Amino acid sequence: MTPISTATNKVGKAIKLGPTASSVRVAITPNSKTAYVLYDYYVAQTSHSYLIPVRTASNTVLAPVKAGSYLNSIAITPNGKTAYVTSDRYGSQGQVYRGYVIPVSTTTNKAGTAIKVGSDPGALAITP
């Protein structure tokens, strides 16, 4: 991930998150202190999904949040207290998907109880 200063339009030093990603999605807390990065990569045809908090002032990568697998999208509440991520998890019957929205406390970086929403959830939006 490469930060860019919006004040100077200068490119900063790349932030190493892990192996080469197949996709990356980012949401930033309203106070701009933390970026939450959904980071996916494949190894041996297996998907690995992580929710990685990054402190924006120092570009420090924090421990990944255990928020599920096949993470798709992320949104943060206007007060910045909770990030929500969508997740597809394979069911016990082959290719059956179960869709979830998982709340994550931005204070503790811990996932809460997953909310079942139906198969293959995609976009996520939060209104004030």
MMTF fields as JSON, N, C-alpha, C and O atoms, coordinates in Angstrom:
{
  "mmtfVersion": "1.0.0",
  "mmtfProducer": "UNKNOWN",
  "numBonds": 511,
  "numAtoms": 512,
  "numGroups": 128,
  "numChains": 1,
  "numModels": 1,
  "chainsPerModel": [1],
  "groupsPerChain": [128],
  "chainIdList": ["A"],
  "bondAtomList": [4, 2, 8, 6, 12, 10, 16, 14, 20, 18, 24, 22, 28, 26, 32, 30, 36, 34, 40, 38, 44, 42, 48, 46, 52, 50, 56, 54, 60, 58, 64, 62, 68, 66, 72, 70, 76, 74, 80, 78, 84, 82, 88, 86, 92, 90, 96, 94, 100, 98, 104, 102, 108, 106, 112, 110, 116, 114, 120, 118, 124, 122, 128, 126, 132, 130, 136, 134, 140, 138, 144, 142, 148, 146, 152, 150, 156, 154, 160, 158, 164, 162, 168, 166, 172, 170, 176, 174, 180, 178, 184, 182, 188, 186, 192, 190, 196, 194, 200, 198, 204, 202, 208, 206, 212, 210, 216, 214, 220, 218, 224, 222, 228, 226, 232, 230, 236, 234, 240, 238, 244, 242, 248, 246, 252, 250, 256, 254, 260, 258, 264, 262, 268, 266, 272, 270, 276, 274, 280, 278, 284, 282, 288, 286, 292, 290, 296, 294, 300, 298, 304, 302, 308, 306, 312, 310, 316, 314, 320, 318, 324, 322, 328, 326, 332, 330, 336, 334, 340, 338, 344, 342, 348, 346, 352, 350, 356, 354, 360, 358, 364, 362, 368, 366, 372, 370, 376, 374, 380, 378, 384, 382, 388, 386, 392, 390, 396, 394, 400, 398, 404, 402, 408, 406, 412, 410, 416, 414, 420, 418, 424, 422, 428, 426, 432, 430, 436, 434, 440, 438, 444, 442, 448, 446, 452, 450, 456, 454, 460, 458, 464, 462, 468, 466, 472, 470, 476, 474, 480, 478, 484, 482, 488, 486, 492, 490, 496, 494, 500, 498, 504, 502, 508, 506],
  "bondOrderList": [1, 1, 1, 1, 1, 1, 1, 1, 1, 1, 1, 1, 1, 1, 1, 1, 1, 1, 1, 1, 1, 1, 1, 1, 1, 1, 1, 1, 1, 1, 1, 1, 1, 1, 1, 1, 1, 1, 1, 1, 1, 1, 1, 1, 1, 1, 1, 1, 1, 1, 1, 1, 1, 1, 1, 1, 1, 1, 1, 1, 1, 1, 1, 1, 1, 1, 1, 1, 1, 1, 1, 1, 1, 1, 1, 1, 1, 1, 1, 1, 1, 1, 1, 1, 1, 1, 1, 1, 1, 1, 1, 1, 1, 1, 1, 1, 1, 1, 1, 1, 1, 1, 1, 1, 1, 1, 1, 1, 1, 1, 1, 1, 1, 1, 1, 1, 1, 1, 1, 1, 1, 1, 1, 1, 1, 1, 1],
  "groupList": [{"groupName": "MET", "atomNameList": ["N", "CA", "C", "O"], "elementList": ["N", "C", "C", "O"], "formalChargeList": [0, 0, 0, 0], "bondAtomList": [1, 0, 2, 1, 3, 2], "bondOrderList": [1, 1, 2], "singleLetterCode": "M", "chemCompType": "L-PEPTIDE LINKING"}, {"groupName": "THR", "atomNameList": ["N", "CA", "C", "O"], "elementList": ["N", "C", "C", "O"], "formalChargeList": [0, 0, 0, 0], "bondAtomList": [1, 0, 2, 1, 3, 2], "bondOrderList": [1, 1, 2], "singleLetterCode": "T", "chemCompType": "L-PEPTIDE LINKING"}, {"groupName": "PRO", "atomNameList": ["N", "CA", "C", "O"], "elementList": ["N", "C", "C", "O"], "formalChargeList": [0, 0, 0, 0], "bondAtomList": [1, 0, 2, 1, 3, 2], "bondOrderList": [1, 1, 2], "singleLetterCode": "P", "chemCompType": "L-PEPTIDE LINKING"}, {"groupName": "ILE", "atomNameList": ["N", "CA", "C", "O"], "elementList": ["N", "C", "C", "O"], "formalChargeList": [0, 0, 0, 0], "bondAtomList": [1, 0, 2, 1, 3, 2], "bondOrderList": [1, 1, 2], "singleLetterCode": "I", "chemCompType": "L-PEPTIDE LINKING"}, {"groupName": "SER", "atomNameList": ["N", "CA", "C", "O"], "elementList": ["N", "C", "C", "O"], "formalChargeList": [0, 0, 0, 0], "bondAtomList": [1, 0, 2, 1, 3, 2], "bondOrderList": [1, 1, 2], "singleLetterCode": "S", "chemCompType": "L-PEPTIDE LINKING"}, {"groupName": "ALA", "atomNameList": ["N", "CA", "C", "O"], "elementList": ["N", "C", "C", "O"], "formalChargeList": [0, 0, 0, 0], "bondAtomList": [1, 0, 2, 1, 3, 2], "bondOrderList": [1, 1, 2], "singleLetterCode": "A", "chemCompType": "L-PEPTIDE LINKING"}, {"groupName": "ASN", "atomNameList": ["N", "CA", "C", "O"], "elementList": ["N", "C", "C", "O"], "formalChargeList": [0, 0, 0, 0], "bondAtomList": [1, 0, 2, 1, 3, 2], "bondOrderList": [1, 1, 2], "singleLetterCode": "N", "chemCompType": "L-PEPTIDE LINKING"}, {"groupName": "LYS", "atomNameList": ["N", "CA", "C", "O"], "elementList": ["N", "C", "C", "O"], "formalChargeList": [0, 0, 0, 0], "bondAtomList": [1, 0, 2, 1, 3, 2], "bondOrderList": [1, 1, 2], "singleLetterCode": "K", "chemCompType": "L-PEPTIDE LINKING"}, {"groupName": "VAL", "atomNameList": ["N", "CA", "C", "O"], "elementList": ["N", "C", "C", "O"], "formalChargeList": [0, 0, 0, 0], "bondAtomList": [1, 0, 2, 1, 3, 2], "bondOrderList": [1, 1, 2], "singleLetterCode": "V", "chemCompType": "L-PEPTIDE LINKING"}, {"groupName": "GLY", "atomNameList": ["N", "CA", "C", "O"], "elementList": ["N", "C", "C", "O"], "formalChargeList": [0, 0, 0, 0], "bondAtomList": [1, 0, 2, 1, 3, 2], "bondOrderList": [1, 1, 2], "singleLetterCode": "G", "chemCompType": "PEPTIDE LINKING"}, {"groupName": "LEU", "atomNameList": ["N", "CA", "C", "O"], "elementList": ["N", "C", "C", "O"], "formalChargeList": [0, 0, 0, 0], "bondAtomList": [1, 0, 2, 1, 3, 2], "bondOrderList": [1, 1, 2], "singleLetterCode": "L", "chemCompType": "L-PEPTIDE LINKING"}, {"groupName": "ARG", "atomNameList": ["N", "CA", "C", "O"], "elementList": ["N", "C", "C", "O"], "formalChargeList": [0, 0, 0, 0], "bondAtomList": [1, 0, 2, 1, 3, 2], "bondOrderList": [1, 1, 2], "singleLetterCode": "R", "chemCompType": "L-PEPTIDE LINKING"}, {"groupName": "TYR", "atomNameList": ["N", "CA", "C", "O"], "elementList": ["N", "C", "C", "O"], "formalChargeList": [0, 0, 0, 0], "bondAtomList": [1, 0, 2, 1, 3, 2], "bondOrderList": [1, 1, 2], "singleLetterCode": "Y", "chemCompType": "L-PEPTIDE LINKING"}, {"groupName": "ASP", "atomNameList": ["N", "CA", "C", "O"], "elementList": ["N", "C", "C", "O"], "formalChargeList": [0, 0, 0, 0], "bondAtomList": [1, 0, 2, 1, 3, 2], "bondOrderList": [1, 1, 2], "singleLetterCode": "D", "chemCompType": "L-PEPTIDE LINKING"}, {"groupName": "GLN", "atomNameList": ["N", "CA", "C", "O"], "elementList": ["N", "C", "C", "O"], "formalChargeList": [0, 0, 0, 0], "bondAtomList": [1, 0, 2, 1, 3, 2], "bondOrderList": [1, 1, 2], "singleLetterCode": "Q", "chemCompType": "L-PEPTIDE LINKING"}, {"groupName": "HIS", "atomNameList": ["N", "CA", "C", "O"], "elementList": ["N", "C", "C", "O"], "formalChargeList": [0, 0, 0, 0], "bondAtomList": [1, 0, 2, 1, 3, 2], "bondOrderList": [1, 1, 2], "singleLetterCode": "H", "chemCompType": "L-PEPTIDE LINKING"}],
  "groupTypeList": [0, 1, 2, 3, 4, 1, 5, 1, 6, 7, 8, 9, 7, 5, 3, 7, 10, 9, 2, 1, 5, 4, 4, 8, 11, 8, 5, 3, 1, 2, 6, 4, 7, 1, 5, 12, 8, 10, 12, 13, 12, 12, 8, 5, 14, 1, 4, 15, 4, 12, 10, 3, 2, 8, 11, 1, 5, 4, 6, 1, 8, 10, 5, 2, 8, 7, 5, 9, 4, 12, 10, 6, 4, 3, 5, 3, 1, 2, 6, 9, 7, 1, 5, 12, 8, 1, 4, 13, 11, 12, 9, 4, 14, 9, 14, 8, 12, 11, 9, 12, 8, 3, 2, 8, 4, 1, 1, 1, 6, 7, 5, 9, 1, 5, 3, 7, 8, 9, 4, 13, 2, 9, 5, 10, 5, 3, 1, 2],
  "groupIdList": [1, 2, 3, 4, 5, 6, 7, 8, 9, 10, 11, 12, 13, 14, 15, 16, 17, 18, 19, 20, 21, 22, 23, 24, 25, 26, 27, 28, 29, 30, 31, 32, 33, 34, 35, 36, 37, 38, 39, 40, 41, 42, 43, 44, 45, 46, 47, 48, 49, 50, 51, 52, 53, 54, 55, 56, 57, 58, 59, 60, 61, 62, 63, 64, 65, 66, 67, 68, 69, 70, 71, 72, 73, 74, 75, 76, 77, 78, 79, 80, 81, 82, 83, 84, 85, 86, 87, 88, 89, 90, 91, 92, 93, 94, 95, 96, 97, 98, 99, 100, 101, 102, 103, 104, 105, 106, 107, 108, 109, 110, 111, 112, 113, 114, 115, 116, 117, 118, 119, 120, 121, 122, 123, 124, 125, 126, 127, 128],
  "secStructList": [7, 7, 7, 5, 7, 6, 6, 6, 7, 7, 5, 7, 7, 7, 7, 7, 7, 1, 1, 7, 7, 1, 3, 3, 3, 3, 3, 3, 7, 6, 6, 1, 1, 3, 3, 3, 3, 3, 3, 3, 3, 3, 3, 6, 6, 3, 3, 3, 3, 3, 3, 3, 3, 3, 3, 6, 6, 6, 6, 3, 3, 7, 7, 7, 5, 7, 7, 7, 1, 1, 3, 3, 3, 3, 3, 3, 7, 6, 6, 1, 1, 3, 3, 3, 3, 3, 3, 3, 3, 3, 7, 1, 1, 6, 6, 7, 3, 3, 3, 3, 3, 3, 3, 3, 3, 6, 6, 6, 6, 3, 3, 7, 7, 7, 3, 3, 7, 7, 1, 1, 7, 7, 7, 7, 7, 7, 7, 7],
  "xCoordList": [0.86, 0.0, 0.912, 1.898, 0.585, 1.409, 0.624, -0.38, 1.072, 0.389, 0.752, 1.866, -0.207, 0.013, -0.48, -1.617, 0.371, -0.006, -0.979, -0.666, -2.154, -3.116, -2.722, -3.195, -1.86, -1.398, -0.355, -0.318, 0.509, 1.617, 1.548, 2.311, 0.636, 0.542, 1.833, 2.136, 2.576, 3.817, 3.532, 2.75, 4.203, 4.088, 5.017, 6.188, 4.48, 5.28, 5.886, 5.728, 6.572, 7.198, 6.113, 5.174, 6.251, 5.277, 5.201, 6.205, 3.984, 3.738, 3.541, 2.625, 4.391, 4.313, 3.231, 3.279, 2.246, 1.161, 1.279, 0.776, 1.939, 2.057, 2.408, 2.922, 2.135, 2.404, 1.613, 0.709, 1.951, 1.26, -0.236, -0.687, -0.987, -2.437, -3.158, -2.733, -4.265, -5.146, -6.156, -6.668, -6.441, -7.312, -7.083, -6.727, -7.301, -7.147, -8.28, -8.555, -8.937, -9.936, -9.591, -9.125, -9.816, -9.403, -10.555, -11.296, -10.69, -11.596, -10.813, -10.032, -11.023, -10.277, -11.253, -12.326, -10.86, -11.713, -11.933, -11.073, -13.071, -13.361, -12.294, -12.113, -11.588, -10.532, -9.205, -8.205, -9.189, -8.027, -6.852, -5.75, -7.052, -5.934, -5.617, -4.481, -6.629, -6.409, -7.043, -8.193, -6.286, -6.82, -7.059, -6.198, -8.213, -8.51, -8.444, -9.155, -7.585, -7.303, -7.803, -7.376, -8.712, -9.099, -8.09, -7.967, -7.384, -6.236, -6.409, -6.476, -6.481, -6.67, -5.495, -4.963, -5.102, -4.134, -4.407, -5.048, -3.909, -4.103, -2.77, -1.777, -2.762, -1.616, -2.154, -3.032, -1.623, -2.046, -3.567, -4.172, -4.173, -5.617, -6.442, -7.607, -5.839, -6.548, -6.538, -5.491, -7.716, -7.84, -7.498, -7.896, -6.758, -6.444, -6.924, -6.515, -7.791, -8.341, -7.99, -8.074, -7.595, -7.229, -7.816, -7.969, -8.14, -8.489, -7.316, -7.094, -6.566, -5.332, -5.461, -5.637, -5.374, -5.36, -3.966, -2.957, -3.92, -2.656, -2.789, -3.702, -1.888, -1.869, -1.344, -0.229, -2.138, -1.789, -0.658, 0.085, -0.506, 0.549, 1.94, 2.881, 2.065, 3.377, 3.477, 4.547, 2.352, 2.273, 2.626, 3.177, 2.299, 2.55, 1.428, 0.249, 1.817, 0.857, 0.615, 1.556, -0.646, -1.011, -1.381, -1.469, -1.593, -1.959, -3.281, -4.21, -3.364, -4.627, -5.774, -5.582, -6.965, -8.174, -8.766, -8.923, -9.092, -9.717, -11.199, -11.998, -11.552, -12.917, -13.635, -14.698, -13.1, -13.768, -12.934, -11.763, -13.555, -12.86, -13.644, -14.826, -12.97, -13.576, -14.198, -15.367, -13.409, -13.872, -14.062, -13.215, -15.182, -15.533, -15.481, -14.862, -16.126, -16.234, -16.16, -16.315, -15.919, -15.76, -16.386, -16.333, -16.979, -17.507, -17.322, -17.368, -17.113, -16.897, -17.998, -18.385, -18.504, -19.579, -19.106, -17.912, -20.034, -19.652, -18.923, -18.095, -19.221, -18.524, -17.173, -16.414, -16.863, -15.578, -15.389, -14.292, -16.428, -16.288, -16.345, -15.823, -16.984, -17.155, -16.904, -17.384, -16.145, -16.0, -16.855, -16.898, -17.525, -18.294, -17.682, -17.366, -17.513, -16.995, -17.967, -18.616, -18.06, -18.875, -17.967, -16.794, -18.528, -17.753, -18.586, -19.775, -17.938, -18.52, -17.784, -16.554, -18.531, -17.904, -18.517, -19.737, -17.679, -18.217, -19.015, -18.605, -20.154, -20.968, -20.445, -19.454, -21.097, -20.658, -21.079, -20.715, -21.842, -22.352, -21.72, -22.409, -20.407, -19.721, -19.628, -19.076, -20.165, -20.018, -21.095, -21.284, -21.791, -22.82, -22.153, -21.299, -22.544, -22.006, -22.974, -24.191, -22.415, -23.205, -22.647, -21.439, -23.491, -23.033, -23.211, -24.195, -22.235, -22.248, -21.775, -21.016, -22.24, -21.657, -21.072, -21.752, -19.802, -19.105, -18.724, -17.989, -19.222, -18.813, -17.431, -17.129, -16.607, -15.266, -15.107, -15.283, -14.776, -14.529, -13.216, -12.182, -13.245, -12.017, -11.183, -10.033, -11.758, -11.02, -10.146, -8.985, -10.726, -10.018, -9.492, -8.67, -9.964, -9.652, -10.046, -9.329, -11.2, -11.758, -13.084, -13.882, -13.306, -14.56, -15.651, -15.412, -16.856, -18.012, -18.748, -18.204, -19.957, -20.774, -21.207, -21.749, -20.969, -21.337, -22.851, -23.574, -23.321, -24.74, -25.006, -24.472, -25.813, -26.102, -27.022, -28.06, -26.641, -27.413, -27.826, -28.533, -27.429, -27.757, -26.499, -25.414, -26.629, -25.448, -24.805, -25.481, -23.483, -22.664, -22.911, -23.238, -22.761, -22.956, -21.852, -20.695, -22.214, -21.249, -20.979, -20.275, -21.529, -21.271, -21.898, -22.851, -21.335, -21.791, -21.747, -20.754, -22.822, -22.857, -23.508, -24.387, -23.066, -23.614, -24.053, -23.309, -25.25, -25.735, -25.593, -25.63, -25.433, -25.314, -26.594, -26.652],
  "yCoordList": [-1.152, 0.0, 1.222, 1.267, 2.202, 3.398, 4.624, 4.98, 5.272, 6.484, 7.685, 7.789, 8.581, 9.831, 10.963, 10.939, 11.944, 13.09, 13.961, 14.401, 14.212, 15.085, 16.552, 17.384, 16.878, 18.259, 18.626, 19.763, 17.647, 17.944, 17.179, 17.464, 16.212, 15.307, 14.518, 14.123, 14.293, 13.511, 12.064, 11.78, 11.164, 9.744, 9.391, 9.77, 8.656, 8.228, 6.857, 6.259, 6.379, 5.058, 3.986, 4.074, 2.973, 1.884, 1.175, 1.007, 0.765, 0.042, -1.427, -1.772, -2.288, -3.724, -4.355, -4.28, -4.982, -5.634, -7.151, -7.831, -7.687, -9.134, -9.461, -8.608, -10.701, -11.09, -10.219, -9.487, -10.3, -9.516, -9.771, -10.915, -8.713, -8.817, -8.988, -8.471, -9.727, -9.807, -8.67, -8.257, -8.166, -6.994, -6.323, -6.965, -5.007, -4.208, -3.193, -2.541, -3.055, -2.019, -1.302, -1.927, 0.01, 0.811, 1.697, 2.254, 1.815, 2.794, 3.471, 2.826, 4.763, 5.531, 6.088, 6.585, 5.994, 6.5, 8.0, 8.681, 8.532, 9.958, 10.885, 11.999, 10.444, 11.287, 11.122, 11.736, 10.311, 10.071, 9.397, 9.387, 8.836, 8.232, 6.807, 6.353, 6.095, 4.699, 4.385, 4.743, 3.717, 3.168, 1.681, 0.988, 1.199, -0.232, -0.779, -0.318, -1.764, -2.296, -3.732, -4.594, -3.985, -5.357, -5.83, -5.249, -6.868, -7.307, -8.787, -9.626, -9.105, -10.485, -10.93, -10.157, -12.171, -12.768, -14.271, -14.854, -14.878, -16.302, -17.019, -16.549, -18.175, -19.07, -20.468, -20.938, -21.131, -22.498, -22.599, -23.511, -21.672, -21.617, -21.499, -21.896, -20.955, -20.715, -19.22, -18.573, -18.683, -17.26, -16.976, -17.716, -15.899, -15.429, -13.991, -13.149, -13.704, -12.359, -11.839, -12.555, -10.572, -9.951, -8.551, -7.871, -8.137, -6.752, -6.206, -6.613, -5.278, -4.802, -3.318, -2.486, -2.974, -1.572, -0.978, -1.625, 0.245, 0.952, 2.343, 3.089, 2.696, 4.036, 5.004, 4.84, 6.004, 6.885, 7.861, 8.25, 8.261, 9.217, 8.616, 9.307, 7.315, 6.665, 5.561, 4.987, 5.269, 4.153, 2.816, 1.92, 2.702, 1.476, 0.48, 0.792, -0.73, -1.804, -2.527, -3.005, -2.605, -3.302, -4.749, -5.125, -5.546, -6.952, -7.059, -6.293, -8.012, -8.2, -8.542, -9.2, -8.084, -8.379, -9.669, -9.806, -10.606, -11.856, -11.583, -11.621, -11.305, -10.871, -11.79, -11.427, -12.948, -13.853, -14.111, -13.739, -14.75, -15.077, -14.533, -14.21, -14.438, -13.909, -12.539, -12.303, -11.651, -10.299, -9.504, -9.548, -8.769, -8.086, -6.573, -5.931, -6.001, -4.55, -4.08, -4.86, -2.785, -2.208, -0.818, -0.072, -0.487, 0.857, 1.152, 0.249, 2.422, 2.838, 3.801, 4.674, 3.638, 4.496, 5.945, 6.192, 6.915, 8.33, 8.717, 9.627, 8.039, 8.352, 7.642, 7.886, 6.766, 6.097, 4.953, 4.402, 4.58, 3.554, 2.129, 1.207, 1.947, 0.595, 0.566, 1.417, -0.428, -0.734, -1.97, -2.88, -2.001, -3.174, -3.752, -3.017, -5.069, -5.734, -6.816, -7.45, -7.021, -8.125, -9.313, -9.159, -10.508, -11.734, -12.824, -12.971, -13.592, -14.828, -15.971, -16.008, -16.885, -18.065, -19.285, -19.375, -20.217, -21.439, -22.199, -22.335, -22.685, -23.506, -24.927, -25.242, -25.769, -27.156, -28.007, -29.18, -27.431, -28.198, -27.727, -27.234, -27.882, -27.562, -26.083, -25.335, -25.649, -24.277, -23.327, -22.245, -23.708, -22.846, -21.721, -21.972, -20.499, -19.351, -18.927, -19.057, -18.427, -17.78, -16.381, -16.211, -15.395, -14.014, -13.431, -13.696, -12.628, -12.005, -10.562, -10.191, -9.757, -8.447, -8.564, -8.973, -8.199, -8.358, -6.993, -6.247, -6.653, -5.396, -5.56, -6.594, -4.535, -4.542, -3.261, -2.165, -3.393, -2.22, -1.575, -2.242, -0.29, 0.402, 0.786, 1.205, 0.644, 0.905, -0.296, -0.142, -1.502, -2.72, -3.532, -4.431, -3.217, -4.004, -5.464, -6.372, -5.67, -7.009, -7.099, -6.161, -8.249, -8.486, -8.872, -9.584, -8.381, -8.734, -9.909, -10.594, -10.129, -11.223, -10.951, -9.887, -11.913, -11.784, -11.749, -12.453, -10.924, -10.777, -11.468, -11.042, -12.518, -13.24, -12.39, -11.916, -12.199, -11.332, -12.01, -11.394, -13.22, -13.87, -14.105, -13.677, -14.768, -15.178, -14.033, -13.141, -14.088, -13.229, -11.731, -11.054, -11.188, -9.75, -8.969, -9.39, -7.86, -7.069, -5.745, -5.677, -4.696, -3.337, -3.114, -3.789, -2.155, -1.827, -0.311, 0.32, 0.271, 1.714, 1.999, 1.263, 3.07, 3.485, 4.939, 5.777, 5.229, 6.608, 7.24, 6.538, 8.544, 9.213, 9.148, 9.664],
  "zCoordList": [0.0, 0.0, 0.0, 0.736, -0.818, -0.922, -0.464, -1.081, 0.615, 1.073, 0.202, -0.311, 0.051, -0.669, 0.227, 0.697, 0.459, 1.272, 0.487, -0.62, 1.051, 0.376, 0.496, -0.278, 1.458, 1.625, 0.58, 0.108, 0.211, -0.7, -2.026, -2.949, -2.117, -3.274, -3.494, -4.619, -2.443, -2.51, -2.111, -1.204, -2.831, -2.557, -1.404, -1.397, -0.424, 0.72, 0.491, -0.573, 1.491, 1.442, 1.486, 2.278, 0.628, 0.573, 1.921, 2.613, 2.275, 3.517, 3.167, 2.421, 3.699, 3.416, 4.282, 5.51, 3.622, 4.337, 4.306, 5.201, 3.286, 3.131, 1.7, 0.976, 1.274, -0.116, -1.093, -0.689, -2.355, -3.377, -3.308, -3.367, -3.186, -3.0, -4.317, -5.351, -4.265, -5.421, -5.388, -6.429, -4.197, -4.075, -2.726, -1.738, -2.717, -1.503, -1.478, -2.486, -0.334, -0.125, 1.166, 2.118, 1.208, 2.361, 2.828, 2.018, 4.149, 4.767, 5.88, 6.58, 6.04, 7.031, 8.068, 7.729, 9.324, 10.399, 10.225, 9.666, 10.692, 10.524, 11.115, 10.624, 12.158, 12.732, 11.98, 12.353, 10.944, 10.07, 10.76, 10.212, 11.938, 12.666, 12.23, 12.362, 11.706, 11.34, 10.0, 9.742, 9.156, 7.907, 8.145, 8.688, 7.745, 7.824, 6.41, 5.517, 6.216, 4.892, 4.801, 5.569, 3.858, 3.53, 2.499, 1.421, 2.834, 2.046, 1.706, 2.604, 0.428, -0.025, -0.88, -1.677, -0.706, -1.613, -1.702, -0.828, -2.769, -3.011, -2.973, -3.528, -2.305, -2.297, -2.54, -1.818, -3.562, -3.896, -4.0, -3.437, -4.71, -4.952, -3.675, -3.647, -2.619, -1.367, -1.09, -1.133, -0.806, -0.519, 0.941, 1.841, 1.159, 2.493, 2.581, 1.782, 3.548, 3.724, 5.101, 6.099, 5.135, 6.4, 6.473, 5.459, 7.678, 7.968, 8.777, 9.918, 8.175, 8.782, 9.136, 8.246, 10.438, 10.833, 10.611, 10.892, 10.11, 9.888, 10.498, 10.146, 11.407, 11.986, 10.931, 10.435, 10.588, 9.478, 9.808, 8.907, 11.052, 11.411, 11.246, 10.856, 11.548, 11.519, 10.459, 10.254, 9.783, 8.83, 9.489, 8.849, 10.773, 11.519, 11.262, 11.43, 10.849, 10.605, 11.923, 12.557, 12.333, 13.564, 13.237, 12.068, 14.264, 14.076, 13.312, 13.566, 12.375, 11.648, 12.594, 13.616, 12.233, 12.995, 12.437, 11.224, 13.305, 12.877, 12.657, 13.592, 11.397, 11.092, 10.116, 9.614, 9.835, 8.915, 7.677, 7.605, 6.713, 5.472, 4.293, 4.408, 3.165, 1.943, 2.215, 1.909, 2.788, 3.113, 1.832, 0.94, 1.735, 0.492, 0.559, -0.29, 1.56, 1.607, 3.052, 3.992, 3.2, 4.534, 4.569, 3.591, 5.709, 5.948, 7.435, 8.27, 7.75, 9.134, 9.536, 8.759, 10.757, 11.242, 11.338, 11.514, 11.225, 11.294, 12.583, 12.569, 13.696, 14.948, 15.042, 15.98, 14.081, 14.025, 14.996, 15.088, 15.723, 16.755, 16.222, 16.848, 15.056, 14.525, 13.03, 12.282, 12.615, 11.192, 10.935, 11.762, 9.803, 9.415, 8.156, 7.22, 8.128, 6.936, 6.509, 7.341, 5.2, 4.684, 4.447, 4.107, 4.631, 4.524, 3.874, 4.156, 2.992, 2.456, 3.132, 3.15, 3.677, 4.271, 3.613, 3.47, 3.216, 2.628, 3.669, 4.821, 3.238, 4.111, 4.135, 3.476, 4.878, 5.011, 3.822, 3.741, 2.901, 1.766, 0.466, -0.426, 0.363, -0.883, -1.15, -0.342, -2.281, -2.741, -2.213, -2.768, -1.167, -0.607, 0.181, 1.032, -0.103, 0.619, 1.706, 1.571, 2.764, 3.804, 3.95, 4.117, 3.892, 3.962, 5.339, 6.029, 5.727, 7.039, 6.952, 6.056, 7.903, 8.176, 9.575, 10.515, 9.696, 10.961, 11.514, 10.867, 12.721, 13.348, 13.987, 14.582, 13.855, 14.448, 15.25, 14.717, 16.523, 17.367, 16.939, 16.903, 16.617, 16.23, 17.459, 17.323, 18.647, 19.888, 20.251, 20.63, 20.128, 20.532, 19.343, 19.521, 18.133, 16.932, 17.1, 16.679, 17.722, 17.905, 17.167, 17.174, 16.526, 15.818, 16.807, 17.783, 16.526, 17.329, 16.69, 15.824, 17.111, 16.605, 15.175, 14.875, 14.292, 12.884, 12.73, 13.435, 11.804, 11.514, 10.182, 9.158, 10.17, 8.939, 8.067, 8.531, 6.806, 5.909, 4.619, 3.822, 4.378, 3.113, 2.302, 2.699, 1.191, 0.438, -0.333, -0.846, -0.396, -1.233, -1.064, -2.039, 0.168, 0.329, -0.387, -0.41, -0.954, -1.716, -1.057, -0.049, -1.611, -1.144, 0.234, 0.626, 0.944, 2.286, 2.423, 2.063, 2.943, 3.148, 4.501, 4.949, 5.135, 6.421, 6.296, 5.788, 6.755, 6.706, 8.083, 9.094, 8.133, 9.438, 10.239, 11.355]
}
